């Protein structure tokens, strides 16, 4: 009789664990946190922080001597590990992408966002919003910068999904990053809403068309004046 009970219990536990292990869901909260950190370090031009490690050793789990409990100890940890929210975002590929995006925002894209030439799209990319603000001889360079940025963004979303062994998560990762870029947009920057219409974040006073080199010259001139000693 006892063997029959153990057999039925074993069958039930295996069925339960099977149901748990196939229920691997997208870790939305972990993805939002990882995306926010990545985006913040790109836009703020800082180094991504490393994940802190707990100095306290993990406490061993007390095991029971009962056969049914021993079976749970063997089966449930694997199911629990599969169901625990986690997202790996730092790989050699994503680090290289991060460096390129960071440099591109520092050297090229930030003035374009500030002047309203480009904006964030609803699908996590960058698009030219108002090419009329860019002189004709500079438009090819702007288009090239946007194309390079979008190439890296598509590669980033795909790499994060593959790094977590879930290529099917790419669309959800893209959506999470898309929301993050828009939330992190600075005052006056443009973005697309869910319908694809352009919106300005906390609209600023309208500025006249100006080229990127002109923006940089104005910035250097203002910096030089601020450093000039007084009379």
Backbone as a chain_set.jsonl record, in Angstrom:
{"seq": "XXXXXXXXXXXXXXXXXXXXXXXXXXXXXXXXXXXXXXXXXXXXXXXXXXXXXXXXXXXXXXXXXXXXXXXXXXXXXXXXXXXXXXXXXXXXXXXXXXXXXXXXXXXXXXXXXXXXXXXXXXXXXXXXXXXXXXXXXXXXXXXXXXXXXXXXXXXXXXXXXXXXXXXXXXXXXXXXXXXXXXXXXXXXXXXXXXXXXXXXXXXXXXXXXXXXXXXXXXXXXXXXXXXXXXX", "coords": {"N": [[0.83, -1.211, 0.0], [1.933, 1.21, 0.857], [3.912, 1.544, -1.094], [2.332, 1.915, -3.328], [1.115, 4.362, -2.73], [3.38, 6.057, -2.683], [4.116, 5.775, -5.35], [1.961, 6.933, -6.716], [2.166, 9.502, -5.689], [4.657, 10.275, -6.671], [4.171, 10.315, -9.437], [2.291, 12.391, -9.544], [3.82, 14.582, -8.631], [5.802, 14.769, -10.612], [4.224, 15.459, -12.788], [3.312, 17.955, -11.917], [5.72, 19.426, -11.727], [6.481, 19.364, -14.385], [4.549, 21.009, -15.494], [5.283, 23.427, -14.364], [7.91, 23.94, -15.291], [7.643, 24.41, -18.011], [6.436, 26.8, -18.055], [7.809, 29.333, -18.685], [8.158, 32.618, -18.401], [8.262, 35.974, -19.749], [10.547, 38.08, -18.172], [9.474, 40.827, -17.173], [9.798, 42.964, -15.285], [12.523, 42.742, -14.613], [13.601, 43.184, -17.122], [12.841, 45.831, -17.623], [14.314, 47.18, -15.667], [16.965, 46.564, -16.44], [17.01, 47.675, -19.023], [16.58, 50.376, -18.44], [18.918, 51.023, -17.075], [20.867, 50.581, -19.061], [20.059, 52.42, -21.067], [20.201, 54.819, -19.645], [22.98, 55.077, -19.154], [23.9, 55.357, -21.729], [22.713, 57.768, -22.658], [23.527, 59.56, -20.685], [26.188, 59.324, -20.897], [27.903, 57.72, -19.296], [29.656, 55.12, -17.473], [28.411, 51.813, -17.514], [26.948, 50.433, -14.591], [28.154, 47.784, -12.537], [26.642, 44.683, -11.619], [25.767, 44.418, -8.258], [27.213, 42.185, -5.883], [26.208, 39.796, -3.513], [27.661, 39.614, -0.402], [27.176, 37.83, 1.586], [27.151, 34.393, 2.232], [25.068, 31.96, 0.659], [22.432, 30.46, 2.468], [22.305, 27.09, 3.376], [19.76, 24.828, 2.291], [17.559, 23.214, 4.375], [17.066, 19.828, 4.366], [14.548, 17.325, 4.183], [14.056, 14.056, 5.571], [12.06, 12.533, 4.613], [10.758, 10.495, 1.996], [9.014, 11.671, 0.062], [9.521, 14.378, 0.436], [12.218, 14.45, -0.204], [12.078, 13.889, -2.888], [10.814, 16.181, -3.796], [12.859, 18.012, -3.251], [14.661, 17.315, -5.192], [13.359, 17.807, -7.608], [11.889, 20.29, -7.627], [13.757, 22.536, -7.375], [14.88, 22.814, -9.996], [12.665, 23.537, -11.495], [11.949, 25.88, -10.177], [14.174, 27.489, -10.671], [13.942, 27.875, -13.394], [11.717, 29.412, -13.436], [12.29, 31.744, -12.147], [12.473, 35.258, -12.237], [14.721, 36.833, -14.383], [17.257, 38.497, -16.279], [19.698, 38.552, -18.65], [21.901, 40.969, -19.783], [24.365, 41.999, -20.332], [26.841, 41.322, -22.486], [29.7, 40.5, -24.528], [29.085, 41.431, -27.042], [26.897, 43.232, -26.597], [28.195, 45.101, -25.018], [30.028, 46.216, -26.794], [28.223, 47.373, -28.588], [27.02, 49.193, -26.865], [29.154, 50.968, -26.361], [29.535, 52.13, -28.914], [27.037, 53.359, -29.346], [26.982, 55.151, -27.239], [29.129, 56.886, -27.857], [28.152, 57.865, -30.271], [25.849, 59.283, -29.514], [27.06, 61.218, -27.958], [28.688, 62.602, -29.789], [27.208, 63.141, -32.115], [24.299, 62.582, -32.234], [22.935, 63.827, -30.048], [22.898, 66.751, -30.464], [21.207, 66.682, -32.698], [18.814, 65.645, -31.68], [18.293, 67.684, -29.831], [17.726, 69.852, -31.491], [15.471, 69.024, -32.747], [15.586, 67.573, -35.09], [15.717, 64.781, -35.254], [14.011, 61.945, -33.74], [12.716, 59.67, -31.213], [11.338, 56.575, -32.17], [8.256, 54.656, -32.047], [8.911, 52.0, -32.011], [11.363, 51.572, -30.844], [13.513, 52.657, -32.265], [15.403, 55.202, -34.086], [14.436, 58.074, -35.896], [14.515, 60.338, -38.692], [12.981, 63.334, -38.244], [12.547, 65.998, -39.049], [13.968, 66.943, -41.657], [14.357, 69.33, -42.885], [15.565, 71.107, -41.213], [18.203, 70.689, -41.443], [21.106, 71.517, -43.246], [21.491, 71.023, -46.799], [23.948, 69.864, -47.591], [24.646, 68.407, -45.384], [22.839, 66.471, -44.864], [23.149, 63.843, -45.775], [25.098, 62.862, -44.055], [23.687, 62.942, -41.63], [21.624, 61.091, -42.15], [23.189, 58.81, -42.418], [24.231, 58.531, -39.841], [21.888, 58.019, -38.398], [21.109, 55.616, -39.583], [23.244, 53.939, -38.818], [22.863, 53.994, -36.062], [20.343, 52.743, -35.803], [20.941, 50.258, -36.813], [22.61, 49.249, -34.819], [20.783, 49.273, -32.701], [18.81, 47.379, -33.475], [20.442, 45.131, -33.511], [21.123, 45.031, -30.821], [18.672, 44.435, -29.438], [18.137, 41.939, -30.506], [20.422, 40.5, -29.686], [20.238, 40.535, -26.858], [17.942, 38.983, -26.466], [18.825, 36.524, -27.558], [21.006, 36.024, -25.878], [19.772, 35.29, -23.575], [18.739, 32.904, -24.236], [16.251, 32.906, -25.418], [15.051, 33.61, -28.151], [12.541, 34.329, -28.991], [11.765, 36.374, -27.368], [12.509, 38.773, -28.424], [10.785, 40.772, -29.539], [9.409, 41.667, -27.274], [11.5, 42.628, -25.731], [12.377, 44.692, -27.366], [10.09, 46.335, -27.245], [10.14, 47.012, -24.523], [12.552, 48.463, -24.354], [11.893, 50.52, -26.127], [9.917, 51.961, -24.746], [11.524, 52.751, -22.636], [13.473, 54.449, -23.835], [11.858, 56.597, -24.591], [10.838, 57.433, -22.125], [13.172, 58.332, -20.962], [13.832, 60.452, -22.535], [14.964, 63.76, -23.116], [14.013, 67.106, -22.092], [12.204, 68.783, -24.574], [12.884, 67.026, -26.6], [11.804, 64.884, -29.314], [9.341, 62.321, -29.828], [7.581, 59.346, -30.861], [4.139, 58.643, -30.416], [1.81, 55.981, -29.5], [0.303, 55.829, -31.797], [1.981, 56.596, -33.769], [2.309, 59.275, -34.175], [4.148, 62.335, -33.968], [5.371, 63.662, -30.953], [6.306, 66.224, -28.624], [8.454, 66.268, -25.888], [7.685, 67.95, -23.056], [7.384, 70.677, -24.386], [9.616, 73.075, -25.833], [10.542, 76.519, -26.482], [10.185, 77.454, -29.894], [12.892, 76.914, -32.062], [15.135, 78.401, -34.494], [16.062, 76.887, -37.687], [19.089, 75.064, -37.553], [22.422, 74.006, -38.003], [24.325, 71.076, -37.084], [27.174, 71.567, -36.712], [27.015, 74.317, -36.203], [25.672, 74.354, -33.783], [27.589, 73.175, -32.134], [29.655, 75.069, -32.352], [28.455, 77.262, -31.134], [28.161, 76.284, -28.574], [30.85, 75.911, -27.8], [31.708, 78.561, -27.898], [30.161, 79.725, -25.875], [31.157, 78.339, -23.677], [33.809, 79.192, -23.664], [33.485, 81.911, -23.062], [32.484, 81.724, -20.488], [34.678, 80.854, -19.107], [36.471, 82.904, -19.312], [38.52, 85.25, -17.645], [37.34, 87.776, -15.388], [37.17, 91.478, -15.421]], "CA": [[0.0, 0.0, 0.0], [2.815, 2.38, 0.919], [4.546, 1.697, -2.4], [1.336, 2.454, -4.242], [0.968, 5.792, -2.409], [4.585, 6.736, -3.17], [4.082, 5.802, -6.801], [0.995, 7.953, -7.136], [2.718, 10.817, -5.325], [5.734, 10.569, -7.613], [3.547, 10.668, -10.712], [1.677, 13.703, -9.384], [4.871, 15.59, -8.534], [6.426, 14.915, -11.926], [3.289, 16.216, -13.624], [3.309, 19.335, -11.443], [6.976, 20.054, -12.115], [6.44, 19.549, -15.828], [3.739, 22.201, -15.777], [6.016, 24.624, -13.942], [9.108, 24.194, -16.074], [7.344, 24.932, -19.345], [5.845, 28.125, -17.905], [8.888, 30.311, -18.622], [7.559, 33.848, -18.871], [9.168, 37.095, -19.966], [10.768, 38.814, -16.91], [9.251, 42.224, -17.542], [10.395, 43.884, -14.314], [13.979, 42.682, -14.773], [13.92, 43.803, -18.412], [12.702, 47.281, -17.468], [15.452, 47.651, -14.875], [18.17, 46.458, -17.262], [16.909, 48.644, -20.112], [16.738, 51.714, -17.876], [20.342, 51.221, -16.78], [21.586, 50.679, -20.334], [19.687, 53.679, -21.715], [20.726, 55.926, -18.854], [24.412, 55.243, -19.345], [24.117, 55.837, -23.101], [22.334, 59.178, -22.769], [24.312, 60.354, -19.738], [27.592, 59.122, -21.243], [28.614, 57.185, -18.143], [29.972, 53.7, -17.563], [27.365, 51.008, -16.885], [27.303, 49.904, -13.278], [28.178, 46.333, -12.439], [25.636, 44.162, -10.708], [26.371, 44.158, -6.957], [27.183, 40.804, -5.44], [25.921, 39.645, -2.101], [28.815, 39.056, 0.288], [26.754, 36.791, 2.506], [26.949, 33.107, 1.551], [23.697, 31.461, 0.667], [22.169, 29.514, 3.527], [21.884, 25.798, 2.833], [18.37, 24.465, 2.521], [17.419, 22.025, 5.214], [16.341, 18.789, 3.645], [13.811, 16.372, 4.996], [14.395, 12.66, 5.313], [10.915, 11.852, 4.04], [10.94, 10.248, 0.559], [8.296, 12.64, -0.75], [10.235, 15.652, 0.53], [13.466, 14.29, -0.95], [11.731, 13.986, -4.302], [10.591, 17.603, -4.046], [14.164, 18.665, -3.261], [15.335, 17.014, -6.448], [12.629, 18.268, -8.778], [11.407, 21.659, -7.573], [14.753, 23.569, -7.674], [15.019, 23.058, -11.433], [11.496, 24.277, -11.944], [12.003, 27.227, -9.597], [15.209, 28.251, -11.37], [13.433, 28.254, -14.704], [10.622, 30.358, -13.294], [12.757, 32.93, -11.448], [12.698, 36.366, -13.17], [16.106, 37.249, -14.547], [17.545, 38.857, -17.667], [21.099, 38.847, -18.901], [21.979, 42.008, -20.796], [25.757, 42.351, -20.597], [27.69, 40.376, -23.195], [30.736, 41.208, -25.291], [28.42, 42.121, -28.159], [26.139, 44.392, -26.117], [29.142, 46.104, -24.529], [30.535, 46.92, -27.977], [27.126, 48.214, -29.067], [26.879, 50.284, -25.889], [30.22, 51.947, -26.599], [29.267, 52.86, -30.158], [25.867, 54.215, -29.153], [27.378, 56.22, -26.322], [29.934, 57.836, -28.622], [27.307, 58.479, -31.298], [25.023, 60.301, -28.866], [27.929, 62.31, -27.497], [29.299, 63.363, -30.885], [26.33, 63.438, -33.258], [22.852, 62.514, -32.099], [22.356, 64.748, -29.061], [22.488, 68.009, -31.106], [20.08, 66.44, -33.598], [17.629, 65.562, -30.827], [18.045, 69.0, -29.232], [17.169, 70.76, -32.494], [14.231, 68.467, -33.292], [15.796, 66.937, -36.392], [15.397, 63.361, -35.118], [13.251, 61.595, -32.548], [12.567, 58.246, -30.918], [10.146, 55.98, -32.747], [7.491, 53.803, -31.139], [9.45, 50.64, -32.033], [12.709, 51.506, -30.274], [14.532, 53.121, -33.195], [15.527, 56.651, -34.255], [14.028, 58.466, -37.24], [14.622, 61.756, -39.039], [11.648, 63.939, -38.117], [12.481, 67.26, -39.781], [15.216, 67.106, -42.407], [14.47, 70.716, -43.331], [16.414, 71.86, -40.297], [19.594, 70.324, -41.714], [21.552, 71.963, -44.572], [21.527, 69.942, -47.789], [25.235, 69.185, -47.647], [24.855, 67.63, -44.17], [21.759, 65.501, -44.692], [23.658, 62.478, -45.975], [25.758, 62.475, -42.811], [22.65, 62.698, -40.628], [20.984, 59.821, -42.498], [24.137, 57.73, -42.138], [24.288, 58.366, -38.387], [20.641, 57.384, -37.986], [21.154, 54.222, -40.048], [24.182, 53.225, -37.94], [22.225, 53.856, -34.753], [19.282, 51.739, -35.884], [21.582, 48.949, -37.001], [23.036, 48.818, -33.488], [19.604, 49.02, -31.869], [18.251, 46.087, -33.868], [21.383, 44.101, -33.055], [21.041, 44.98, -29.354], [17.47, 43.724, -29.016], [18.302, 40.534, -30.904], [21.467, 39.899, -28.861], [19.731, 40.32, -25.499], [17.047, 37.822, -26.525], [19.623, 35.319, -27.774], [21.851, 35.797, -24.706], [18.929, 34.659, -22.567], [18.236, 31.657, -24.816], [14.842, 33.054, -25.777], [14.936, 34.511, -29.315], [11.157, 34.796, -29.137], [11.577, 37.553, -26.517], [13.049, 39.979, -29.066], [9.754, 41.804, -29.678], [9.12, 42.219, -25.951], [12.674, 43.415, -25.343], [12.306, 45.919, -28.17], [9.031, 47.168, -26.682], [10.61, 47.522, -23.233], [13.537, 49.504, -24.628], [11.213, 51.645, -26.771], [9.323, 52.754, -23.667], [12.612, 53.334, -21.854], [14.052, 55.585, -24.561], [10.916, 57.717, -24.536], [10.791, 57.925, -20.749], [14.449, 58.998, -20.676], [14.024, 61.577, -23.453], [15.148, 65.032, -22.422], [13.053, 68.158, -22.392], [12.293, 69.3, -25.931], [13.119, 65.969, -27.58], [10.6, 64.357, -29.941], [9.121, 60.874, -29.812], [6.31, 58.921, -31.45], [3.211, 57.977, -29.514], [1.403, 54.653, -29.961], [-0.279, 55.928, -33.14], [3.023, 56.993, -34.703], [2.361, 60.739, -34.289], [5.268, 62.934, -33.247], [5.082, 64.476, -29.781], [7.496, 66.817, -28.017], [8.454, 66.119, -24.443], [7.753, 69.256, -22.414], [7.805, 71.532, -25.507], [10.422, 74.268, -25.631], [10.313, 77.574, -27.469], [10.627, 77.054, -31.224], [14.207, 77.425, -32.436], [15.338, 78.451, -35.942], [16.883, 75.796, -38.207], [20.506, 75.249, -37.256], [23.185, 72.797, -38.302], [25.063, 70.522, -35.947], [28.397, 72.327, -36.445], [26.672, 75.607, -35.608], [25.36, 74.085, -32.381], [28.846, 72.944, -31.435], [30.39, 76.336, -32.269], [27.803, 78.098, -30.129], [28.467, 75.722, -27.259], [32.245, 76.218, -27.473], [31.804, 79.997, -27.658], [29.607, 79.999, -24.548], [32.086, 77.801, -22.683], [34.985, 80.063, -23.62], [33.109, 83.147, -22.366], [32.313, 81.447, -19.067], [35.992, 80.63, -18.517], [37.273, 84.105, -19.468], [38.6, 85.982, -16.365], [36.669, 89.067, -15.354], [38.069, 92.649, -15.397]], "C": [[0.862, 1.258, 0.0], [3.496, 2.618, -0.42], [3.578, 2.309, -3.409], [1.15, 3.951, -4.015], [2.164, 6.572, -2.922], [4.597, 6.83, -4.693], [3.143, 6.855, -7.335], [1.522, 9.358, -6.849], [3.808, 11.235, -6.29], [5.176, 11.013, -8.952], [2.949, 12.067, -10.662], [2.721, 14.806, -9.361], [5.546, 15.832, -9.874], [5.528, 15.722, -12.858], [3.272, 17.681, -13.238], [4.566, 20.078, -11.879], [7.019, 20.29, -13.607], [5.644, 20.774, -16.207], [4.494, 23.465, -15.441], [7.147, 24.941, -14.885], [8.798, 24.732, -17.463], [6.75, 26.342, -19.277], [6.95, 29.172, -17.689], [8.368, 31.606, -19.24], [8.603, 34.942, -19.024], [9.312, 37.908, -18.678], [10.679, 40.325, -17.127], [9.927, 43.202, -16.591], [11.916, 43.916, -14.445], [14.402, 43.343, -16.077], [13.844, 45.319, -18.318], [13.892, 47.861, -16.708], [16.737, 47.647, -15.699], [18.166, 47.487, -18.386], [17.139, 50.055, -19.597], [18.209, 52.013, -17.583], [21.141, 51.406, -18.065], [21.328, 52.035, -20.984], [20.271, 54.867, -20.966], [22.202, 56.159, -19.07], [24.762, 55.687, -20.761], [23.858, 57.342, -23.18], [23.157, 60.074, -21.852], [25.808, 60.207, -19.948], [28.42, 58.692, -20.043], [28.845, 55.702, -18.34], [28.877, 52.893, -16.891], [27.825, 50.41, -15.575], [27.279, 48.391, -13.313], [27.138, 45.885, -11.429], [26.269, 43.837, -9.372], [26.21, 42.704, -6.571], [26.958, 40.757, -3.934], [27.109, 38.972, -1.439], [28.432, 37.922, 1.223], [26.555, 35.485, 1.753], [25.513, 32.649, 1.673], [23.534, 30.414, 1.751], [21.71, 28.188, 2.928], [20.448, 25.496, 3.208], [18.319, 23.175, 3.308], [16.541, 21.009, 4.508], [15.669, 17.823, 4.61], [14.208, 14.955, 4.618], [13.237, 11.881, 4.709], [11.112, 11.66, 2.533], [10.247, 11.276, -0.315], [8.995, 13.986, -0.739], [11.537, 15.596, -0.241], [13.203, 14.414, -2.441], [11.475, 15.443, -4.692], [11.909, 18.346, -4.128], [14.876, 18.463, -4.585], [14.686, 17.711, -7.633], [12.303, 19.751, -8.77], [12.487, 22.699, -7.858], [14.903, 23.857, -9.148], [13.853, 23.862, -11.97], [11.533, 25.704, -11.442], [13.025, 28.085, -10.327], [14.716, 28.714, -12.722], [12.392, 29.346, -14.6], [11.046, 31.652, -12.601], [13.049, 34.055, -12.439], [14.161, 36.772, -13.211], [16.305, 37.598, -16.02], [19.004, 39.239, -17.784], [21.196, 39.85, -20.032], [23.417, 42.353, -21.166], [26.5, 41.174, -21.217], [28.753, 41.184, -23.934], [30.106, 42.005, -26.434], [27.674, 43.354, -27.687], [27.062, 45.474, -25.578], [29.727, 46.909, -25.692], [29.468, 47.853, -28.552], [26.951, 49.419, -28.158], [27.919, 51.367, -26.13], [29.982, 52.773, -27.848], [28.09, 53.822, -29.993], [26.202, 55.402, -28.259], [28.169, 57.299, -27.052], [29.089, 58.568, -29.656], [26.402, 59.549, -30.698], [25.869, 61.49, -28.446], [28.36, 63.203, -28.654], [28.313, 63.845, -31.943], [24.857, 63.569, -32.906], [22.249, 63.527, -31.133], [22.006, 66.107, -29.669], [21.307, 67.837, -32.046], [18.768, 66.305, -32.825], [17.276, 66.932, -30.259], [17.368, 69.95, -30.209], [15.895, 70.226, -33.135], [14.372, 67.809, -34.636], [15.375, 65.469, -36.34], [14.588, 63.141, -33.848], [13.21, 60.091, -32.362], [11.266, 57.731, -31.524], [9.468, 55.067, -31.726], [8.021, 52.374, -31.078], [10.92, 50.579, -31.624], [13.829, 51.934, -31.197], [14.601, 54.647, -33.179], [15.147, 56.978, -35.689], [14.24, 59.958, -37.44], [13.21, 62.328, -39.054], [11.497, 65.182, -38.966], [13.814, 67.514, -40.467], [15.416, 68.535, -42.864], [15.336, 71.572, -42.431], [17.904, 71.61, -40.534], [19.972, 70.829, -43.11], [21.705, 70.774, -45.518], [22.835, 69.162, -47.764], [25.517, 68.341, -46.397], [23.816, 66.521, -43.993], [22.222, 64.06, -44.868], [24.345, 61.975, -44.714], [24.763, 62.164, -41.709], [21.971, 61.358, -40.894], [21.891, 58.632, -42.191], [24.223, 57.462, -40.636], [23.045, 57.664, -37.864], [20.626, 55.913, -38.395], [22.085, 53.386, -39.174], [23.56, 52.98, -36.572], [21.165, 52.761, -34.779], [19.83, 50.341, -36.109], [22.03, 48.389, -35.648], [21.846, 48.497, -32.591], [18.965, 47.673, -32.21], [19.135, 44.938, -33.397], [21.313, 43.93, -31.541], [19.845, 44.157, -28.902], [17.577, 42.236, -29.349], [19.325, 39.831, -30.006], [20.984, 39.613, -27.446], [18.806, 39.108, -25.474], [17.841, 36.529, -26.675], [20.489, 34.99, -26.559], [21.081, 35.118, -23.577], [18.261, 33.379, -23.065], [16.736, 31.7, -25.104], [14.723, 34.035, -26.943], [13.535, 35.068, -29.489], [10.851, 36.01, -28.266], [11.971, 38.853, -27.214], [12.007, 41.096, -29.165], [9.442, 42.46, -28.341], [10.284, 43.066, -25.439], [12.694, 44.737, -26.099], [11.261, 46.883, -27.593], [9.453, 47.789, -25.357], [11.617, 48.644, -23.431], [12.87, 50.726, -25.249], [10.585, 52.562, -25.724], [10.406, 53.457, -22.855], [13.253, 54.534, -22.527], [13.15, 56.816, -24.446], [10.852, 58.307, -23.125], [12.042, 58.712, -20.386], [14.711, 60.206, -21.577], [14.102, 62.883, -22.675], [14.094, 66.047, -22.846], [13.291, 68.711, -23.796], [12.528, 68.253, -26.993], [11.779, 65.44, -28.095], [10.567, 62.838, -29.854], [7.774, 60.589, -30.465], [5.421, 58.291, -30.38], [2.764, 56.651, -30.132], [0.79, 54.659, -31.362], [0.748, 56.312, -34.196], [3.129, 58.49, -34.904], [3.512, 61.288, -33.448], [4.76, 63.83, -32.119], [6.397, 65.049, -29.253], [7.387, 66.716, -26.505], [8.686, 67.472, -23.783], [8.219, 70.298, -23.43], [8.566, 72.776, -25.078], [10.027, 75.322, -26.658], [10.888, 77.142, -28.806], [11.947, 77.733, -31.58], [14.33, 77.48, -33.951], [16.17, 77.273, -36.409], [18.353, 76.074, -37.983], [21.211, 73.923, -37.496], [23.92, 72.332, -37.064], [26.37, 71.253, -35.687], [28.116, 73.674, -35.802], [26.349, 75.441, -34.132], [26.648, 73.926, -31.58], [29.656, 74.232, -31.31], [29.786, 77.243, -31.209], [28.124, 77.613, -28.728], [29.895, 76.051, -26.845], [32.412, 77.699, -27.154], [31.289, 80.35, -26.271], [30.538, 79.497, -23.46], [33.299, 78.7, -22.539], [34.672, 81.351, -22.867], [32.995, 82.915, -20.863], [33.648, 81.259, -18.366], [36.883, 81.873, -18.58], [37.308, 84.874, -18.14], [37.947, 87.339, -16.478], [37.66, 90.217, -15.293], [38.68, 92.852, -14.019]], "O": [[0.598, 2.223, -0.718], [3.646, 3.765, -0.843], [3.972, 3.125, -4.243], [1.041, 4.721, -4.968], [2.0, 7.63, -3.528], [5.031, 7.833, -5.259], [3.466, 7.58, -8.277], [1.351, 10.278, -7.649], [3.886, 12.397, -6.686], [5.657, 11.983, -9.538], [3.078, 12.839, -11.612], [2.541, 15.847, -9.993], [5.831, 16.975, -10.231], [6.004, 16.561, -13.622], [3.225, 18.557, -14.102], [4.494, 21.216, -12.343], [7.539, 21.311, -14.056], [6.012, 21.501, -17.13], [4.371, 24.469, -16.142], [7.335, 26.102, -15.251], [9.619, 25.447, -18.038], [6.58, 27.001, -20.303], [7.012, 29.812, -16.64], [8.162, 31.685, -20.451], [9.704, 34.837, -18.483], [8.311, 38.381, -18.138], [11.697, 41.007, -17.247], [10.559, 44.161, -17.033], [12.526, 44.984, -14.395], [15.446, 43.993, -16.133], [14.691, 46.018, -18.874], [14.414, 48.915, -17.073], [17.506, 48.607, -15.664], [19.193, 48.102, -18.672], [17.82, 50.848, -20.247], [18.682, 53.125, -17.817], [21.994, 52.29, -18.147], [22.264, 52.718, -21.4], [20.774, 55.81, -21.577], [22.644, 57.305, -19.162], [25.796, 56.319, -20.978], [24.679, 58.095, -23.703], [23.452, 61.217, -22.2], [26.607, 60.864, -19.281], [29.502, 59.226, -19.799], [28.297, 55.096, -19.26], [28.446, 53.25, -15.794], [28.955, 49.935, -15.46], [26.482, 47.788, -14.031], [26.798, 46.619, -10.501], [27.219, 43.056, -9.326], [25.204, 42.07, -6.887], [27.471, 41.592, -3.189], [27.526, 37.891, -1.853], [29.29, 37.129, 1.612], [25.862, 35.463, 0.735], [24.836, 32.92, 2.665], [24.409, 29.568, 1.933], [20.828, 28.165, 2.069], [19.977, 25.855, 4.287], [18.949, 22.179, 2.953], [15.416, 21.307, 4.107], [16.167, 17.551, 5.702], [14.638, 14.69, 3.495], [13.391, 10.718, 4.336], [11.587, 12.575, 1.86], [10.808, 11.716, -1.319], [9.064, 14.665, -1.763], [11.929, 16.581, -0.868], [14.014, 14.98, -3.175], [11.865, 15.886, -5.772], [12.073, 19.219, -4.98], [15.608, 19.339, -5.045], [15.373, 18.154, -8.554], [12.426, 20.411, -9.802], [12.187, 23.685, -8.531], [15.04, 25.017, -9.535], [14.029, 24.757, -12.797], [11.195, 26.636, -12.173], [12.785, 29.266, -10.577], [15.031, 29.823, -13.154], [12.192, 30.116, -15.538], [10.237, 32.572, -12.48], [13.796, 33.843, -13.394], [14.766, 37.025, -12.17], [15.618, 37.071, -16.895], [19.482, 40.141, -17.096], [20.649, 39.629, -21.113], [23.655, 42.945, -22.219], [26.753, 40.165, -20.559], [28.701, 42.414, -23.956], [30.542, 43.112, -26.748], [27.793, 44.416, -28.297], [26.738, 46.658, -25.675], [29.901, 48.124, -25.594], [29.766, 48.978, -28.953], [26.755, 50.538, -28.632], [27.597, 52.555, -26.106], [30.201, 53.985, -27.844], [28.146, 54.964, -30.45], [25.753, 56.522, -28.503], [27.907, 58.49, -26.882], [29.289, 59.759, -29.891], [26.207, 60.604, -31.3], [25.441, 62.638, -28.565], [28.395, 64.426, -28.516], [28.561, 64.856, -32.6], [24.229, 64.572, -33.248], [21.155, 64.034, -31.381], [20.905, 66.598, -29.42], [20.488, 68.746, -32.181], [17.731, 66.796, -33.269], [16.104, 67.303, -30.209], [16.533, 70.761, -29.811], [15.299, 70.898, -33.977], [13.364, 67.507, -35.275], [14.748, 64.968, -37.274], [14.49, 64.022, -32.994], [13.617, 59.332, -33.241], [10.221, 58.371, -31.408], [10.036, 54.751, -30.68], [7.632, 51.61, -30.194], [11.639, 49.655, -32.005], [14.989, 51.609, -30.944], [13.945, 55.301, -32.368], [15.5, 56.236, -36.605], [14.159, 60.744, -36.497], [12.349, 61.854, -39.795], [10.436, 65.409, -39.546], [14.679, 68.208, -39.934], [16.536, 68.922, -43.199], [15.791, 72.641, -42.835], [18.756, 72.238, -39.906], [19.231, 70.594, -44.064], [22.011, 69.662, -45.089], [22.833, 67.939, -47.899], [26.522, 67.631, -46.352], [23.917, 65.721, -43.063], [21.737, 63.16, -44.182], [24.2, 60.811, -44.341], [24.966, 61.228, -40.935], [21.763, 60.575, -39.968], [21.423, 57.579, -41.759], [24.282, 56.309, -40.208], [23.137, 56.809, -36.983], [20.177, 55.06, -37.63], [21.756, 52.252, -38.825], [23.706, 51.904, -35.993], [21.104, 51.938, -33.866], [19.251, 49.357, -35.649], [21.852, 47.204, -35.368], [21.898, 47.55, -31.805], [18.617, 46.911, -31.308], [18.643, 43.906, -32.943], [21.429, 42.814, -31.034], [19.992, 43.267, -28.065], [17.158, 41.383, -28.566], [19.111, 38.686, -29.609], [21.29, 38.558, -26.891], [18.881, 38.292, -24.555], [17.559, 35.546, -25.991], [20.689, 33.819, -26.239], [21.671, 34.452, -22.726], [17.355, 32.84, -22.429], [16.044, 30.683, -25.046], [14.332, 35.184, -26.737], [13.352, 36.143, -30.06], [9.789, 36.616, -28.406], [11.784, 39.931, -26.65], [12.326, 42.255, -28.898], [9.232, 43.672, -28.276], [10.077, 44.094, -24.794], [12.997, 45.782, -25.522], [11.508, 48.082, -27.467], [9.16, 48.956, -25.094], [11.547, 49.668, -22.75], [13.241, 51.856, -24.931], [10.705, 53.784, -25.804], [10.238, 54.602, -22.436], [13.546, 55.531, -21.867], [13.626, 57.931, -24.232], [10.815, 59.525, -22.953], [11.98, 59.652, -19.594], [15.708, 60.905, -21.397], [13.386, 63.077, -21.693], [13.383, 65.858, -23.833], [14.413, 69.059, -24.163], [12.389, 68.546, -28.181], [10.757, 65.531, -27.414], [11.599, 62.168, -29.812], [6.935, 61.48, -30.603], [5.884, 57.51, -29.549], [3.283, 56.245, -31.172], [0.757, 53.629, -32.035], [0.431, 56.353, -35.385], [3.94, 58.949, -35.708], [3.812, 60.779, -32.368], [3.851, 64.639, -32.302], [7.459, 64.447, -29.41], [6.353, 67.038, -25.92], [9.752, 68.069, -23.931], [9.356, 70.762, -23.34], [8.214, 73.438, -24.102], [9.269, 75.045, -27.588], [11.957, 76.532, -28.856], [12.108, 78.944, -31.426], [13.693, 76.684, -34.641], [16.918, 76.703, -35.614], [18.817, 77.194, -38.197], [20.662, 72.855, -37.225], [24.114, 73.092, -36.116], [26.667, 71.546, -34.528], [28.883, 74.131, -34.954], [26.71, 76.29, -33.317], [26.782, 74.474, -30.486], [30.28, 74.469, -30.275], [30.508, 77.915, -30.472], [28.331, 78.408, -27.811], [30.144, 76.423, -25.699], [33.165, 78.061, -26.25], [31.886, 81.165, -25.568], [30.698, 80.152, -22.429], [33.769, 78.946, -21.428], [35.51, 81.835, -22.106], [33.353, 83.778, -20.061], [33.747, 81.48, -17.159], [37.948, 81.893, -17.962], [36.255, 85.133, -17.558], [37.991, 87.978, -17.529], [38.859, 89.988, -15.133], [39.457, 93.786, -13.82]]}, "num_chains": 1, "name": "protein.A"}
